[in-house]
Amino acid sequence: MRRLPSVLLPIAGLALACSVEEPTGPTGSGQPTAEQRPAGTTDAALTTITFIDQAGSVGWYTSLVSGGDGRQHITYQDRSNFDLKYATCASGCGSSSNWTKGFIDQTGSVGQHSSLEVGSNGRRHVAYRDETNQDLKFATCAPTADCSLAASWTKARVDTQDDAGLATGLTLGADGRRHVSYLRRRMAGAGQTMALLYATCSSACGQAANWIKVTVDEGPDATAVTEDFLGTSIAIGRNGRRHISYLNSAGSDLRYATCLSGCDQAANWQKVTVDAGAVQIGFNSSLAVGPDGAVHIGYLNSTNADLKYARCASDCAKASNWTKLPVAASGFVGAFPSLALDASGRIHISYHDWGIEALSYATCKGGCLSPLGWSRQVLDDNGQSVGQFTSLTARDGVVRISYYDDGNDDLKFLTSAPLVNPF
């Protein structure tokens, strides 16, 4: 068992101050009492918690996709063997026996920062880091193949320069084009630099030669930030505009980059600092774009140990058009956030609360630019440590979350419905 807070706290310099497939009460984990819940939380909705994989230390860097057909897909790292794994379930996903598990890549130490997408045709795509070779890798599996077999996945080394893939984000355009954001570190004289890169591919993406890469932003890597907390997230708006959130090269500010066209040229990217502070704002950022074009980012402000939310309605390359606020600020909260919007526009964020070592959740439907517009609740508290590496989806009236149970070294999956008691 490994306690991830010990990785972050010395860096930050801080002291600790949701249709459900199996509609039953919580299983496999106790729920916190009212006294254990932070102020401002609400009673949990009907929740099912399932252990998906318990073979060794599994569940790092989870990425969850909930398909329109009801099938669930998760990529994650087996930390015992440093393999990239894949789990899927077609129905009855509240029962662990209905999940099929297998491997994507077992060559070297792989699977860090996995980011999964599933095309409308059912094809799986995942971007991830190969730590052994310090490469960004991409793997894809045909919808007709048995994707629980590593041999069914076609793999390509997208970037083999310097130290690539330190954080990855993957999304698919309406035309099926793959878009990846990632970080790359390289030595520069006596020091080193950290860069944000964008890679894209339209077809035959299992071949490295078909990927186009461009450096979006680069600067001196002045702060040693533990890799688990770097983070980048990418989304495509309805107009095809690319949106990326990331931690700046010095590891201190939340940055945003955007491009509408010609995005294989660095000059066509606009960049702006969204949130800045003395140290380390913008860890583990998670970005989504609403149907109205508004951009939403959830992230950790480790300066104050808060979960923060940033929103921009338009012209987001201007810093003045961003509004930021703390969503949860009681104790040490907000690590490993995952943000998603549902069809109604409600915002959902899963995150880890290190104050009580639990998986927590925040949501807002209206008035989201005020902390009072947000509702928070604890979803899983096993009395040890649970809720790291969260990945959240919100569709068809259900919140689903994949995450790591550090207390048991397991991959877990949660469904919750109704989403929350709305304001």
N, C-alpha and C positions, 0 to 999 in steps of 0.2 A: 504494500500500500504506500502511495506517495502523496504527500501533502503539497499541492501546487502553490498555496499561499507563500510557502517559504522561498519559492523562486521569485515571486514578485515583490514581497515586502522589503527586502534589503534595497531593491532598486528604487522603489517609490519613496522610501524613507518615512513610512507611515506606521502608526500603531493602530491596532484594531479599535477603535472607540467603542387546447380546450376543445355526422352520426358516430357515437362511440361503438366500436366493434363488439366489446364485451361490457355492457352497461352495468357494472357493479361498482362497489366502493373501491378505494385504493387497495391494491394488493402488492405484496413484496416490499412494502415500506410503510412505516408509520407516518401519520400526519401530525404536525405540531399542535400543541395545545394553544388556546387563546393567549396564554401567558408567554408562549414562545414566539408568537408572531410579532413582527415589528408594528409599531403604531401606523395606522392608516391602511392596514391590509384588510381583505374581505374573506369571508368563508370561501373555501374552494368549491368550484363547480364539480359536478359528477365526473370523477376522474378514474382512469384505469392506468396502472403502472405495470409494465412488463419487462422482465429480464430477457433480452434478446440473445446475448452471447456472454457466456461465463467461462470461456476456455482461456485461462491465463488473464493477463492484464489487457483488457480490450475495451475500446470505446473512445480512444483519443481522436481528436480532430473529426468529429462526426459531421456529416452533411446529409440532410434529409430532403427527399422530394416526395410529395404526395400527388400521385397521378390522378387525372380526371376520371379514370376507370376505377379508382379506389385502391390501386396497388401502391404500396409503400416501398421506398428504396432508400437504403442508407449505405454510405461508404464511411469507413473508419479505420483507424490503425490498430493493429494488434501490437501492443507495446512490448509484449514478452518476446516476440520474434521479429519485430519491426517489419511487419508485412502490411500491405493494403488489402482490406477485406471489404466484402459486399454482402448485404443482407436484404432480402425482399420478402414481401408478403402480399398475397392477392386479396384475402378476406380473413375475417376473424383474427385480426392482428393484435387483439388483446390477449391472445394465447401464444406463448413462446413456441409451441409445437407447430404453428402455422407459418413460421418463418424459415426460409431457406438461406443458409449462409455458405459462403465460399470465399475464394481468394481472387484478387485482381492481379497483384504483383507481389512476388516473393523474392526478387533479386536484390540483394543488399538490404540496406536500411531505407525503406520507402514508406510512403503513405502519410507523411506529415502534411498538414494544411490541405486535406482533400476537399474539393469543391465539385459537387455532382449536379448534373442536369439530365433530364430525360426529354427527348424530343417528342413531338406530337405523334410520331410514328412508333414510339416505344424504344428507340435506340438510346442506350445509356452513354453518357460522356462524363469523364472525370479528369480534372487537372489536379496535380499533386507534386510534392517534392521528393526527389531522390537524394537523400542526405549523404549516402555513400559517395556519389559522384557529384554532388552539389549541382544537380540539374533540375530544371522544370520538366515534368513529364505529363503526357496526355494519353488516356486510354479510352477506347470506345468498344462497345459490344452491340451486335446486331439484335433487333427485337426478336428474331426467331432462334437465337442461340441460347445455350444454357450459360447464363452469365455468372453462375456460381463456380464456373471453371476458369482458371487463369488463362487457359489456352484459347478461350472464346474472346478474349480481349486483345485487340490490336493496340500496341503501345508505340509511342514515339517520344523521342527526346526533343522537346520544343526549343529549349535553350540550354546550351552546354557551356556557356561562357561564365567565367568567374564563379560566384556563389549564387546560383539562381533558385527561384522558387521558394524563397524564405517565407512568403505568404502568397496565397493564391485566391482568386475569385473567378468563377466561371459563369457565363450566362449564354443563352441562345437568342439570336435575333428571330424576328418573325419569319425570315427567309431561311432559317436553319443555320445561319452562319454562327460559328463559335467565336466567342470573345473572352479573353482571359486578361486579368490584371494580376501583376505579381511584383515582388520586390527582388532586387539583385544587388549583392554587395561585391565590391571589387577593391583591390589594393590600388592606391594612388600615391606613389612616392613613399613617404614615411608613414602615411595614414591610409584611410580607406574611405570610400564613398558608398552611399546607399541610393539606389535609383528605383523609381516606379516605372515599370514597362507595361506595354499593351501588346498583346499578340492576337492575331485573328486568322481564321481559316474558313474557307467556304465549302470545300469538298475534299475527299480523300485525306482527312485530317490525321489518319494513322501514319502518315508519311511526313517526316519533319520538314521536308523541302516545301511543303504546301502552306507552311505557316509564315506569316509576315509579322515582324516585330519592330517596335519603335520605342525609344526611350522618351517617356513623358515628362519626367522630373528627376533631377539628380542634385545631390549636394553632399557636403562632408558628413560622414557618419560619426557624429561627435559624441553620441551617447550609447553606451552598451545596453541594449534592450533585449531581454530574454526573448528568444524566437517565438515562443508560444503567444506572446502578446502583441506582436507586430501588426498583423492584420491588414487586409485590403478587401474591398467589396465592389462589385461592378453590376450595373443594371442598364438596360436599354429602354428608352422611352418609346412611346407609340410613334413618334416621328423619326425613330432611328438614332436619336441622340445617345451617345455614350455618357455614362456618369460613373465616376470612380471615387471612393473615399479611401484614405490611406493615412498612415502616420508619416510625418515628414522625416527627412533623412537624419536629422539630429535627434529624432525620437521624442520630440517635445510637443508638437502641435498636430491637430487634426486638419488634414488638407483635403481638397476636392478638386478633381480635374474633369473636364467635359470637352466633348468634340461632337460636332454634327456630321461632318463629312470630311473625306480626305484624311482619315484618322491614322493612316500609315505614315503620315508626315508630322513630325514633332511640332512644327509651326502652327498646326491647326488645333492644337490642344490649348485650352485656357485653364489656368490653375489659380487657386485662391486658398488662403488660410481661413478655415471656418471657426476654429477655436484655438486659442493660444494661452499658454500659462508659463509659469516658471519651470515646471518639469512635467513631462509625460501626460499629455492630454490627447486622447484619440486612440487608445489601445482597442484592439479587437473590433474595429468599426464594422457595422452592418448597415447596408444601404438598400433602399427600395424607392421606386418611383410610382406615384399614384396615377390613375387614369387622367387626372387633371394636369399632369406634368410636374406636380410638386415633388420635391426630393426630400426624403426622410432618412436620417442617420441616427442609429443608436450606438453608443460607445462608452468606454470607461474613462473617467477622469481620475487617474490614480493620484493626482495632487490632493484631492479632497475625498478620494475613495467613494465616488458617486457614480451612479448610472445616469448618463446624460442623453439628451435628445436634441437634435438640431433639425430645423426645417427651413426650406426655401421654396417660395411659390413660383418664382420666375427670375430670369436673369441671374442665375446662381453663380456666375463668375465674379460677382461683386460681393465682397465680404459683408457690406451693409445690408444685404438682402437675406442674410441668415439670422434666424432667431434660435438661441440656445437656452436650455434650462435643465436643472437636475430633475429627474423623474423619481429616483429613489436616493435618499441621502442619509439614511439611518444606519450607522455602523459602516462596515466595509462592504460595499455592494457594487454590482455592475460588471463583474468580470464575465468574459465569454458571452456577450450579448448577441442575440439573433433577432432581427426585426423583420416583420412581414405585415402586409396590409391584406385585409380580406376584401370581398367584393363590395361591401358597404362602405369601405374606406376606413374602418376601424383599424387602429394601430395595435400591434401585439409585439411584445418584447420578452423573450426568456433571458435569464441571466443567473449567475451564481452569486449568492449572498454569503461572503466569507464570515460575516459576523455570527451567523447561526449554521454555517456549513450546509446550506440547502439550495435546492433549485427553486427559483422564484420567478415571478411573472408580473408584468405590468401591461396595462391596456388603457386605451383612450379612444372615445368616439367623437367627442367635441370638446372645445376649450382646451386643446392639447398644448397650447402655448402658455399654459399656467400649470404649475404642479398640482393645483386642486382639480384639474380635469382628468387626472390619472388615478386609476384603481390598481392596487397591488395585492398580491397574495402569494403565499408559500404553497408550492405544489408537491414537493417531495423533500422530506426531512427524515433521513434514516438514523439520525443520532450520531453519525460519524462524519462523513463528508461526501456530498453528492451534488451534481449539477454543473460540472465543468464541461467545456466544449459543446455547448448547446447549439442545436439547429432547429428552427421552428418553422412550421407551415400553418396557414390558416385558410381553410376553404370548406365549403359546404356545411358551415356552422360548427366546425370542429377545429380546435387547436391541437396540433400534434408536435411533439418535441422528442428529438433523440439527444442523448447526453451520456456523459461518463459518470459512473458511480465509483468514486475514489475509495470509499469505505470497503467496497466489495470487489473492486477492480473489474467491473462489468459494464457492458453496453446496455442501456435501458431505453425504453420507448414509452411515452406518455400520451394519452388522448384525454381531452377535456371538453365536455359539452354540457350545457350551452357554454358559449365562449366565456361569458362573465356576466355578472349582474350589471346591465347597462345603466348609465346615468340618464 
